[in-house]
Amino acid sequence: MKKNLFPVLMVLALGACQPDTPTQQPKLSPAVTAPVVAAPPPAAAVAEVKAAPVSEDAAMRALAQKSLCFTCHTIDNNLVGPAWSKVAAKYRGQKDAEAKLVAKVAKGGGGVWGNVAMPPNSPKVSEKDIQTLVGYILLLK
């Protein structure tokens, strides 16, 4: 849905940058000086926005951002820590992968991906969120 910026631009152009003295202000017709009120969007557009589901990928990325995971990780490239896609590839098919990774994320640890240890993330990130993020990581290709 596109926003109509014309009313905002008009307010800025006409109201925010006026000269200091009334004699310096331009004479404008009443039609130009009248307040501009944007029409509300059609009900169908509002309903469409409310009904649009947030994709699981976007929700997982938002949770990772909130949990500060992207401070050290990205999905596809090594940063301070390994890329999540590489973690998924390494642990794919292992029965206890989820439990191992949940424990590693919660308690921290090192030695698997290099010299930089992963700091503990629990309790600042809830156990449920850690499990959700690990489940998402293991689904990556």
Secondary structure, DSSP 4 states (H G I P E B T S, - for coil): -----HHHHHHIIIIIT--SSGGGSPP--HHHHSPP-PPPPPHHHHHHHHHPPPPHHHHHHHHHHHTTGGGT--SSS-SSS--HHHHHHHHTT-TTHHHHHHHHHHH-B-SSSSSSPBPP-TTTS-HHHHHHHHHHHHH--
